[in-house]
């Protein structure tokens, strides 16, 4: 369950709800505690003023002592404290039902109005002390107080309920979140089920993009694009396998045929030499094909390191023109080297790429035409290419020209050609150079 997105999100929702409920609970708890404290403090302030007025308006202290119900009814419960003392410390009125030990506090002057800040809490008892004047003008001290156990019990009960509410809310949020998330993730399970049905024979299938959540449309579209690329690459791989088998079958068939004819009857030394020479040509063809495929495999996997150096393009072009001069003369072609300037490239790879292009251009150029090597610079690239005049390539072939073993006209394949790998090698060399 630890790797389940639904469980993780549900836990995150539960924690979030717990934090929110806790914050709200703390706020409500503090508000209630503040309100209860305010109520108790204001009650003590009022009682001090009432007791002062009662003492001042009474006929005598003895009369108050004889009629205790006047102030007992005013206090009204067992948690209240009232102490009235004379200046010599003798008690006039003592109401302390719980026999609480009370400290001696500095009394407030009679002319001063008590404030909440004057209320002190000692040993869980809120106390307020002030001076008063008796019926005969004698000085008195009055202490009013309240035992806070009831308030603490109320707050403790409220805290417990808050803890239970937060816990229950978190559990409820987790359960509801998990349920909703599982329902919300149902389209993912449907996509997974649809993906299980895709195999190499059904790469043309695509994930449905209708009636799915907006958040999943972009990943599904990316998945469909990936399937399109996989289908295309798989088709290319299948075609490559078929083309490779076809290309290898031809020289192998020639080798088998020539050797079978040579063994059917005794032949002279010259005839055997001719058979061996013919076989060598086929072996060379197979060797060139193997080397080309090995180069393409290494280039695609980045195993062919570049040996970059600054080359004089005009010198490279002159060397290529000298190499292809004889072949061009046979087809009455004129070679024109228009390359100029320098370029930071791998010399061997650049020569191989331009050599493949020249060989292809010479093979397909119109007799008597001019074949030129050109360079053109723009903002982002340096364009190096070969230009010839020949029959236009039909549009349906253009995007396949750089595929392995692809020929526009397989019937025009000639001995010693690249076997349909020349332009594929040019493409790999350009990719190695970031072109």
C-alpha positions in Angstrom: 0.0 0.0 0.0 3.0 2.3 0.5 3.4 2.7 -3.3 -0.3 3.3 -3.9 -1.1 6.8 -5.2 -4.6 6.5 -3.9 -3.4 5.6 -0.4 -0.8 8.4 -0.4 -3.2 11.0 -1.5 -5.8 9.8 0.9 -3.3 10.1 3.8 -2.4 13.5 2.5 -6.0 14.5 2.5 -6.5 13.1 6.0 -3.4 14.9 7.3 -4.6 18.1 5.7 -8.1 17.8 7.2 -6.5 17.0 10.6 -4.3 20.1 10.4 -7.2 22.3 9.4 -9.5 20.8 12.1 -6.7 21.2 14.7 -6.2 24.8 13.7 -9.9 25.5 14.0 -10.1 23.5 17.2 -7.2 25.5 18.8 -8.9 28.7 17.7 -12.2 27.7 19.2 -10.6 26.4 22.3 -8.7 29.6 22.9 -11.8 31.6 22.2 -13.8 29.6 24.7 -11.1 29.8 27.3 -10.7 33.6 26.8 -14.5 34.0 27.0 -14.8 32.0 30.2 -11.8 33.9 31.7 -13.4 37.2 30.7 -16.7 36.2 32.2 -15.1 35.1 35.5 -13.0 38.2 35.7 -15.9 40.5 35.1 -17.9 38.6 37.7 -15.1 39.2 40.3 -14.9 42.9 39.4 -18.7 43.2 39.9 -18.7 41.3 43.2 -15.9 43.5 44.6 -18.0 46.6 43.8 -21.2 45.1 45.2 -19.5 44.1 48.4 -18.0 47.5 48.8 -21.4 49.1 48.3 -23.0 46.6 50.7 -20.5 47.3 53.4 -20.9 51.1 53.0 -24.7 51.0 53.0 -25.1 48.6 55.9 -26.2 49.8 59.4 -23.3 48.1 61.0 -20.9 45.2 60.6 -22.6 43.3 63.3 -25.9 43.5 61.3 -24.1 42.0 58.3 -22.8 39.2 60.4 -26.2 38.5 61.8 -27.7 38.3 58.3 -25.2 36.3 56.2 -27.9 35.4 53.6 -27.4 38.8 52.1 -24.0 38.0 50.8 -24.3 34.2 50.6 -27.2 34.5 48.2 -25.2 37.0 46.2 -22.3 34.6 45.8 -24.6 31.7 45.1 -22.3 28.6 44.8 -19.6 26.7 46.6 -16.8 27.8 44.3 -16.9 31.4 45.4 -14.7 33.0 48.1 -15.4 36.2 50.1 -13.2 37.5 52.9 -13.9 40.8 54.7 -11.3 41.8 57.3 -10.8 44.8 59.6 -7.6 46.8 59.6 -6.3 44.7 62.5 -6.7 41.5 60.5 -9.8 40.2 62.3 -12.4 38.6 60.1 -15.8 40.2 59.6 -17.1 37.8 56.9 -15.4 34.5 55.9 -16.9 32.5 53.2 -14.6 29.7 52.0 -16.6 26.5 51.5 -13.7 24.5 50.3 -11.3 25.8 52.9 -8.8 27.0 50.3 -5.5 28.3 51.4 -5.4 31.9 50.2 -2.3 34.1 50.0 -2.2 37.6 51.2 -2.5 40.1 48.3 -1.9 43.8 48.1 -5.4 45.4 48.2 -6.5 48.0 45.7 -7.3 51.5 46.9 -11.0 52.2 47.4 -11.0 55.2 45.0 -9.4 53.0 42.2 -11.7 51.1 39.9 -10.6 47.5 39.6 -9.6 46.2 36.2 -9.1 42.7 34.7 -5.4 43.1 35.0 -5.8 43.2 38.8 -7.3 39.7 39.0 -4.6 37.2 40.0 -4.7 33.4 39.7 -3.0 31.5 42.5 -3.3 27.8 43.0 -6.2 27.5 40.5 -8.1 30.3 42.3 -8.9 33.7 40.8 -8.6 36.4 43.4 -9.2 40.1 43.6 -8.5 42.2 46.8 -9.4 45.8 47.5 -10.0 48.2 50.3 -13.5 49.3 51.5 -15.1 51.5 54.1 -17.4 50.2 56.8 -20.7 51.8 58.0 -18.8 53.7 60.6 -16.0 54.7 58.3 -13.6 52.0 59.5 -11.2 50.7 56.9 -11.8 47.2 55.6 -10.2 44.8 53.1 -12.3 42.7 50.8 -11.1 39.6 48.9 -13.4 38.0 46.4 -12.4 34.9 44.5 -13.5 31.9 42.6 -12.2 28.4 42.4 -11.5 27.6 38.7 -11.9 23.8 38.9 -15.3 23.9 37.1 -13.8 26.0 34.3 -10.9 23.7 34.0 -13.2 20.7 33.8 -15.3 22.3 31.2 -12.2 23.1 29.1 -10.8 19.6 29.6 -14.1 18.1 28.4 -14.0 20.5 25.4 -10.4 19.5 24.6 -11.3 15.8 24.7 -14.2 16.5 22.3 -11.9 18.4 20.0 -9.4 15.5 20.0 -12.2 13.1 19.1 -13.6 15.4 16.4 -10.1 15.8 14.9 -9.5 12.1 15.0 -12.9 11.2 13.6 -12.6 13.9 10.9 -9.2 12.6 9.8 -10.4 9.0 9.6 -13.6 10.1 7.8 -11.5 12.3 5.4 -9.2 9.3 4.8 -12.0 6.9 4.0 -13.9 9.3 1.8 -10.7 10.5 0.1 -9.7 6.9 -0.6 -13.1 6.1 -2.0 -13.2 9.1 -4.2 -9.7 8.7 -5.4 -10.3 5.1 -6.4 -13.3 6.2 -8.4 -11.3 9.1 -9.8 -8.4 6.8 -10.8 -10.8 4.4 -12.6 -9.8 5.9 -16.0 -6.2 5.0 -15.3 -7.2 1.4 -14.7 -9.2 1.4 -17.9 -6.1 2.8 -19.8 -3.9 0.1 -18.2 -6.4 -2.5 -19.3 -6.4 -1.1 -22.8 -2.6 -1.0 -22.9 -2.4 -4.7 -21.9 -4.1 -5.5 -25.2 -1.3 -3.9 -27.3 1.3 -6.2 -28.7 3.6 -6.1 -31.7 0.7 -7.2 -33.9 -1.6 -4.4 -32.7 0.7 -1.4 -32.5 -1.9 0.4 -34.7 -4.2 0.6 -31.7 -4.4 3.9 -29.8 -5.6 4.9 -26.4 -9.1 6.6 -26.4 -9.0 10.3 -25.7 -12.7 10.8 -25.5 -14.6 10.9 -22.2 -11.4 10.9 -20.1 -10.5 13.5 -17.5 -8.8 16.7 -18.7 -5.7 15.9 -16.6 -5.2 12.6 -18.5 -5.6 13.9 -22.0 -2.1 15.2 -22.4 -0.4 12.0 -21.1 -2.7 9.9 -23.2 -1.9 12.0 -26.3 1.8 11.6 -25.5 1.3 7.9 -25.1 -0.5 7.7 -28.5 2.4 9.7 -30.1 4.9 7.2 -28.5 2.8 4.3 -30.0 2.9 6.0 -33.4 6.7 6.2 -33.1 6.9 2.6 -32.0 4.7 1.5 -34.8 6.8 3.4 -37.3 10.1 2.1 -35.9 8.8 -1.5 -35.6 7.7 -1.3 -39.3 11.1 0.1 -40.2 12.8 -2.7 -38.3 10.7 -5.3 -39.9 11.4 -3.8 -43.3 15.1 -3.6 -42.5 15.1 -7.3 -41.5 13.4 -8.2 -44.8 15.7 -6.0 -46.8 18.8 -7.3 -45.0 17.8 -10.9 -45.8 17.1 -10.0 -49.4 20.5 -8.2 -49.8 22.4 -11.0 -48.2 20.5 -13.7 -50.1 21.6 -12.3 -53.5 25.4 -12.6 -53.0 24.9 -15.9 -51.1 22.9 -17.2 -54.1 25.6 -16.1 -56.5 28.2 -17.8 -54.4 26.3 -21.1 -54.2 25.5 -21.0 -57.9 29.0 -20.3 -59.1 30.5 -22.9 -56.7 27.9 -25.5 -57.7 28.7 -25.0 -61.4 32.4 -25.2 -60.7 32.0 -28.5 -59.0 29.7 -30.1 -61.5 32.6 -31.1 -63.8 36.4 -30.8 -63.9 37.6 -27.4 -65.0 40.9 -25.8 -65.9 43.0 -23.7 -63.5 42.0 -20.5 -65.3 38.3 -21.4 -64.9 38.7 -22.0 -61.2 40.6 -18.7 -60.9 37.7 -17.0 -62.6 35.2 -18.6 -60.2 37.4 -17.5 -57.2 37.7 -14.0 -58.6 33.9 -13.8 -58.9 33.5 -15.1 -55.4 35.9 -12.5 -54.1 33.6 -9.8 -55.5 30.6 -11.2 -53.7 32.7 -11.5 -50.5 33.7 -7.9 -50.8 30.1 -6.9 -51.3 29.2 -8.8 -48.1 32.1 -7.3 -46.3 31.2 -3.8 -47.3 27.6 -4.4 -46.2 28.8 -5.8 -42.8 31.1 -2.8 -42.3 28.4 -0.4 -43.1 25.9 -2.0 -40.8 28.5 -2.1 -38.0 29.2 1.6 -38.6 25.5 2.5 -38.4 25.0 0.5 -35.2 28.0 2.2 -33.5 26.9 5.6 -34.7 23.4 5.2 -33.4 24.6 4.1 -30.0 27.2 6.8 -29.8 30.1 4.4 -29.9 31.9 6.2 -32.7 33.8 9.0 -31.1 34.4 12.1 -33.2 38.0 13.3 -34.0 37.2 16.9 -34.7 39.7 19.1 -36.5 39.6 22.2 -38.6 39.6 21.3 -42.3 40.1 23.2 -45.5 37.0 22.4 -47.4 38.5 23.3 -50.8 41.3 20.8 -50.3 38.8 18.1 -49.2 36.7 18.8 -52.3 39.7 18.6 -54.6 40.7 15.2 -53.2 37.2 13.9 -53.7 37.1 15.2 -57.3 40.4 13.6 -58.1 39.1 10.3 -56.7 35.9 10.3 -58.7 37.4 11.9 -61.8 37.8 8.6 -63.7 34.2 7.5 -62.9 32.9 10.9 -63.9 34.8 10.8 -67.2 33.2 7.5 -68.1 29.8 9.2 -67.8 31.0 12.4 -69.5 30.4 14.4 -66.3 32.3 17.5 -65.2 33.2 17.9 -61.6 33.2 21.4 -60.1 34.5 22.0 -56.6 32.9 25.1 -55.1 33.7 24.3 -51.5 35.6 27.0 -49.6 36.5 28.1 -46.1 37.1 25.9 -43.1 34.9 23.6 -41.0 35.5 21.9 -37.6 34.5 18.2 -38.4 35.8 14.7 -38.4 37.9 14.4 -41.6 37.3 10.7 -42.2 33.5 10.9 -41.6 33.1 14.1 -43.8 35.0 12.5 -46.6 32.9 9.4 -46.3 29.6 11.3 -46.3 30.6 13.5 -49.3 32.0 10.4 -51.0 28.7 8.6 -50.7 26.9 11.6 -52.0 29.2 11.9 -54.9 29.0 8.2 -55.8 25.2 8.5 -55.7 25.3 11.7 -57.8 27.6 10.3 -60.4 25.5 7.2 -60.7 22.2 9.1 -61.3 23.4 12.3 -63.1 22.5 12.9 -66.7 25.4 12.2 -69.0 27.3 15.3 -70.1 26.0 17.4 -67.1 28.0 19.2 -64.4 28.3 17.9 -60.9 29.3 20.4 -58.2 30.2 20.4 -54.5 28.7 23.5 -52.8 28.7 25.3 -49.4 26.1 27.7 -48.1 26.1 29.4 -44.7 23.1 30.7 -42.8 22.4 31.8 -39.2 22.3 28.3 -37.7 23.9 25.9 -40.1 26.7 25.5 -42.6 25.2 23.6 -45.6 27.6 21.3 -47.5 26.2 19.3 -50.3 26.4 17.8 -53.8 24.4 19.1 -56.7 23.7 17.2 -59.9 21.3 17.2 -62.8 19.2 14.0 -63.2 15.7 12.6 -63.2 13.5 14.0 -60.4 12.7 11.7 -57.5 9.0 11.1 -57.0 7.5 12.6 -53.9 6.6 9.3 -52.3 10.3 8.3 -52.3 11.8 11.5 -50.8 11.0 10.7 -47.1 12.5 7.2 -47.5 15.8 8.1 -49.2 17.8 7.8 -46.0 16.3 4.5 -44.9 18.6 1.5 -44.9 18.5 -0.7 -48.0 16.0 1.6 -49.7 16.3 2.2 -53.4 14.1 4.2 -55.6 14.6 1.8 -58.4 16.0 -1.6 -57.1 16.5 -2.7 -60.7 19.2 -0.1 -61.2 21.4 -1.6 -58.4 24.9 -2.0 -59.7 27.9 -4.1 -58.6 30.0 -2.2 -56.1 27.3 0.1 -55.0 26.5 0.7 -51.3 23.7 -1.8 -51.1 21.2 0.9 -50.2 23.2 2.0 -47.1 25.1 5.0 -48.5 22.5 7.7 -47.7 21.8 6.0 -44.3 25.5 6.4 -43.5 25.4 10.0 -44.6 22.4 10.7 -42.2 24.2 9.0 -39.3 27.4 11.1 -39.9 25.3 14.3 -39.9 23.6 13.3 -36.7 27.0 12.5 -35.1 28.0 16.1 -35.9 24.8 17.6 -34.6 23.6 18.3 -38.1 
